[in-house]
Amino acid sequence: MGEDGAVVDVGVIGAGPAGLTAAYLLTKAGRSVTVIERDPRYVGGISRTVEQDGFRFDIGGHRFFSKSRQVVELWNEILPDDFIERPRMSRIYYEGKFYAYPLRAFEALRNLGIGRSIACMASFARARLRPRRDPQSFEDWTINQFGARLFGIFFKTYTEKVWGMACDEISADWAAQRIKGLSLGGAVLDGLKRSLGLARRPNDGMAAKTLLESFRYPRKGPGMMWEAARDHVVAGGNAVLMDHALARLSWNAAERCWHLLATTGDGGQRLIRARAIISSAPMRELAARLHPLPRTATAAFDLRYRDFLTVALKIRAPDLFPDNWIYIHDPKVKVGRIQNYRSWSPEMVPDPSVACVGLEYFCFEGDGLWGMSDQALIELATAEMATLGLCDPAAVEGGVVVRQEKAYPIYDAAYRDNVEALRGELESLYPTLHLVGRNGMHRYNNQDHAMMTAMLSVRNILAGRRVHDVWAVNEDAEYHEAGAEGDAADIAAALNADRAVPRRRVA
């Protein structure tokens, strides 16, 4: 058992954005820190950048944009010279045609053709004349807004691919948050006015708002940020231990410190003794490894997650599309989204004659997709690119598969009660245990939200008490789409409403 006998100020579980933000700030403050990370090679968690033969793959796609001034300043401090400005472009791909994202209703009808557009409008009229009363589900709400035809084309397939839930199981309150400002009737009426020369200015049915047209991005991917943070932590005399997984966590009352037992990939063990713990481990896993087992462990064990995997294909061809990514709404294929890595940064793809794209498949760990071999997944991705008409299969020169467990916390009917039960017990019993990040709090946080939870937790540790409510950090989905970067000072930018995520409706 590896044990040096020293007690560090803080032990950090997980070297993702939250964990490394905490470790970086604590190191700056002169505190001793030890970070453990299960991955043997990469820091950054879901924000890591995987590299093979000079090709770099962003796991999920990470635009660096935040309205929190403190988050932006921290990014600039950690990585001062390696940001580039990139154009923002994402579209929907359906039956060989591209559609703007967010969806522009009049454009959608035009692209669908006369016959299908008439059918969509008839379906929309029926929904308006005979709406589903008291809509409880995502399906009910969306059909009332757009009709059954447009719902089936632009909402049903992709939503069910991502979340693994039928649209009639997802709550209508998510739809009301997620699909804002889009009026089919207003878009069509405006389109008719324009065709007759009566409209003064174009309107696509979206409420007027300013979308960010560009974003900053580390030139070699988001992992560059977290590798730099790790290097600062190590240069400050602290430790980031790779290939170390949490095995057991217990409070030792006699020593007045935590005992964090980690196992290593080679079968070894290391005991870390720490006065405080910051955990970004999934709540379900943390509860299972706490000793004694929490009374609310059963609630934690009921928390569910959505996993996904990326199949990165190297294709001997020019870039296939200019978008950062495209959303695949076609039900003929299983892929949900396709990234174009060169559109994130030219340095992600070293060979100018090779296009590199990442096909993202949303799944559950252990299901059919997850259990496929890497070669079978590469063959599936190649075949689906051909089905979509996006590339010649003969031009595919190879591929890489990256699996990501617990990418998205699932908001089902019981999740809030389960989280609150475990949170309440842990905060009552263990004032020096701090939960941070997306999985650490079972919150569908963006990268900057995860960082803010860590920043506030560090302030609490330095103050010796819970000055800030870390659980108040979460923002609406529009947060990343409107306004100027860094235009809100300090904590206020991160303390608003819940970010839009699907909730399983309660029958």
C-alpha positions, -999 to 999 in steps of 0.1 A, spaced: 0 0 0 15 33 -10 12 57 19 36 86 26 21 95 60 15 132 52 -19 148 54 -28 170 24 -52 199 27 -75 187 0 -79 154 -19 -96 158 -53 -114 129 -70 -114 133 -108 -92 154 -131 -120 169 -152 -128 206 -156 -142 208 -120 -115 188 -103 -86 205 -120 -101 240 -116 -103 233 -79 -67 219 -78 -54 248 -97 -70 275 -75 -60 256 -43 -24 254 -56 -24 291 -62 -36 297 -27 -7 277 -13 -27 246 -2 -14 210 -6 -35 190 -30 -35 154 -44 -57 147 -74 -66 111 -84 -78 103 -120 -90 69 -132 -79 74 -168 -43 62 -173 -34 89 -199 -58 118 -203 -70 146 -180 -101 166 -188 -128 140 -184 -154 145 -211 -135 177 -220 -103 157 -228 -87 156 -263 -78 121 -275 -48 119 -298 -37 92 -323 -10 97 -349 -13 135 -347 -51 134 -352 -70 149 -322 -106 142 -312 -128 164 -291 -152 142 -271 -185 159 -274 -175 192 -288 -167 221 -265 -172 258 -274 -153 280 -251 -178 307 -244 -190 319 -210 -209 350 -197 -190 346 -164 -161 370 -163 -143 350 -137 -145 318 -158 -132 337 -189 -104 352 -169 -94 318 -156 -93 303 -191 -70 332 -202 -48 327 -171 -44 290 -176 -40 290 -214 -29 326 -223 -14 320 -258 -32 291 -274 -68 302 -281 -80 307 -317 -112 323 -328 -135 299 -348 -168 305 -367 -199 290 -351 -218 268 -375 -242 239 -367 -270 225 -389 -295 197 -390 -291 171 -417 -322 153 -430 -327 133 -462 -297 148 -479 -304 185 -471 -291 209 -445 -314 229 -422 -304 258 -400 -300 251 -363 -319 265 -344 -346 254 -369 -360 281 -392 -395 271 -399 -400 287 -434 -367 273 -446 -377 239 -434 -409 239 -453 -391 251 -484 -365 224 -482 -391 197 -477 -408 203 -510 -443 213 -520 -461 180 -513 -446 174 -479 -449 210 -469 -486 209 -477 -489 178 -456 -470 195 -428 -492 226 -429 -523 204 -429 -510 186 -399 -502 219 -382 -537 232 -389 -552 200 -374 -531 205 -343 -542 241 -340 -579 233 -345 -578 202 -322 -548 206 -298 -540 179 -273 -555 192 -241 -533 198 -211 -501 186 -228 -480 166 -203 -452 152 -226 -426 165 -250 -446 148 -278 -479 165 -268 -463 199 -265 -444 198 -298 -473 184 -318 -495 212 -305 -468 237 -316 -459 223 -350 -482 194 -359 -474 157 -360 -456 157 -393 -429 183 -383 -426 167 -349 -418 133 -366 -392 149 -389 -374 173 -367 -379 165 -331 -388 128 -324 -358 109 -339 -330 130 -326 -344 135 -291 -350 98 -286 -315 90 -299 -299 113 -274 -319 105 -243 -329 69 -248 -365 78 -238 -396 79 -259 -409 114 -265 -441 107 -247 -421 99 -215 -403 133 -215 -420 161 -197 -435 190 -216 -417 215 -194 -385 206 -211 -400 212 -245 -412 246 -234 -377 255 -223 -358 239 -251 -378 252 -281 -381 289 -276 -394 316 -299 -401 294 -329 -435 301 -344 -445 280 -374 -475 301 -381 -456 334 -379 -428 320 -401 -452 309 -429 -472 341 -428 -440 361 -430 -428 339 -459 -461 346 -478 -457 383 -472 -422 383 -485 -432 363 -516 -458 390 -523 -433 418 -515 -452 429 -485 -426 421 -458 -402 449 -448 -375 426 -434 -370 388 -434 -381 368 -404 -377 330 -401 -402 326 -372 -376 329 -345 -380 356 -319 -353 382 -324 -321 374 -305 -284 375 -311 -266 342 -314 -229 340 -310 -213 338 -344 -179 327 -332 -162 312 -302 -127 307 -288 -111 273 -289 -77 259 -278 -58 253 -310 -52 216 -302 -85 209 -285 -101 214 -251 -77 189 -235 -50 215 -240 -66 236 -213 -67 208 -187 -32 195 -195 -20 231 -188 -40 232 -155 -25 198 -145 10 211 -153 5 242 -131 -7 220 -102 24 198 -105 47 227 -109 32 241 -77 44 210 -58 12 191 -58 3 157 -73 -20 145 -101 -21 107 -99 -32 90 -132 -46 55 -133 -59 59 -98 -95 49 -92 -115 56 -60 -120 24 -41 -131 37 -6 -136 69 12 -141 73 49 -138 99 76 -113 90 104 -126 108 135 -94 101 155 -71 117 129 -97 143 119 -91 136 82 -103 117 53 -89 83 43 -91 81 5 -81 46 -8 -73 45 -45 -65 14 -66 -41 16 -95 -42 -1 -129 -14 -25 -120 -33 -38 -89 -16 -16 -63 -32 7 -37 -25 41 -24 -39 57 8 -43 95 7 -51 114 39 -68 147 34 -85 173 56 -111 180 29 -124 162 -2 -136 176 -35 -154 149 -55 -165 151 -91 -171 113 -92 -206 103 -102 -229 105 -71 -239 69 -76 -202 57 -75 -193 80 -46 -222 67 -25 -211 31 -32 -176 37 -20 -183 58 11 -178 40 44 -200 36 62 -225 33 35 -249 63 35 -285 57 47 -296 72 14 -274 50 -8 -304 33 -23 -315 67 -36 -281 73 -51 -281 38 -67 -313 48 -86 -295 76 -104 -292 69 -141 -268 81 -168 -267 82 -206 -234 71 -222 -221 77 -257 -193 67 -279 -175 85 -307 -162 68 -339 -136 91 -356 -131 83 -392 -102 94 -413 -114 100 -449 -92 107 -479 -113 136 -492 -118 173 -488 -137 185 -458 -172 171 -461 -191 200 -446 -180 234 -430 -200 229 -397 -185 223 -363 -211 195 -362 -243 184 -378 -273 169 -361 -286 138 -378 -324 136 -378 -326 107 -402 -342 76 -386 -324 53 -411 -292 56 -391 -282 53 -355 -257 81 -354 -270 112 -336 -244 139 -344 -213 142 -366 -183 165 -357 -159 179 -383 -127 182 -363 -109 206 -388 -138 231 -383 -130 232 -346 -93 238 -353 -71 231 -384 -45 218 -360 -68 189 -350 -62 173 -384 -25 173 -395 -30 161 -431 -47 187 -453 -58 159 -477 -76 140 -451 -110 149 -436 -116 137 -400 -151 134 -386 -165 120 -354 -198 101 -354 -215 102 -320 -237 74 -309 -258 78 -278 -263 46 -258 -263 29 -224 -232 11 -211 -236 -25 -218 -262 -23 -246 -258 -35 -281 -239 -5 -295 -217 -2 -264 -208 -39 -266 -197 -38 -303 -161 -43 -311 -141 -12 -323 -138 -27 -358 -175 -33 -360 -183 2 -349 -159 16 -375 -177 -5 -402 -211 7 -389 -199 44 -390 -185 40 -425 -218 24 -437 -239 51 -422 -218 79 -437 -225 62 -471 -262 58 -463 -263 96 -455 -245 103 -487 -217 121 -469 -188 102 -482 -175 73 -504 -168 43 -481 -138 35 -502 -122 68 -491 -123 58 -454 -87 50 -443 -92 41 -407 -109 50 -375 -107 53 -338 -134 45 -312 -136 65 -279 -162 54 -253 -175 79 -227 -193 65 -197 -219 87 -178 -218 115 -203 -252 128 -194 -270 126 -160 -306 115 -167 -334 136 -152 -361 110 -146 -391 114 -124 -372 105 -92 -338 120 -99 -344 153 -79 -356 135 -48 -327 110 -50 -301 138 -54 -316 158 -26 -317 128 -2 -280 120 -7 -269 157 -7 -288 163 26 -272 134 44 -237 142 32 -238 179 40 -252 171 74 -226 144 83 -195 156 63 -190 194 61 -156 189 46 -169 168 16 -177 190 -14 -195 177 -45 -187 195 -78 -192 191 -116 -217 175 -139 -216 140 -125 -205 150 -90 -238 168 -86 -259 149 -111 -264 182 -130 -264 186 -167 -237 214 -164 -217 229 -192 -179 231 -188 -180 266 -174 -208 257 -149 -187 228 -137 -157 252 -132 -179 276 -113 -190 249 -88 -153 242 -82 -145 279 -78 -172 283 -52 -162 251 -34 -126 264 -32 -139 297 -17 -158 277 9 -128 256 18 -106 287 21 -132 304 43 -136 273 65 -174 272 60 -200 270 32 -202 307 23 -216 300 -12 -244 277 -23 -226 256 -50 -260 240 -59 -273 273 -72 -249 271 -101 -268 262 -133 -280 281 -162 -306 280 -189 -296 266 -223 -298 300 -240 -269 310 -217 -244 299 -243 -262 312 -273 -267 349 -266 -249 379 -253 -212 388 -250 -185 367 -235 -176 376 -200 -203 403 -198 -215 393 -163 -192 398 -133 -184 372 -107 -210 347 -94 -242 362 -107 -238 349 -142 -239 313 -129 -268 316 -105 -300 314 -125 -326 289 -136 -320 253 -145 -304 245 -178 -329 229 -201 -327 191 -198 -353 165 -204 -373 153 -174 -393 121 -175 -429 131 -170 -448 119 -140 -480 100 -150 
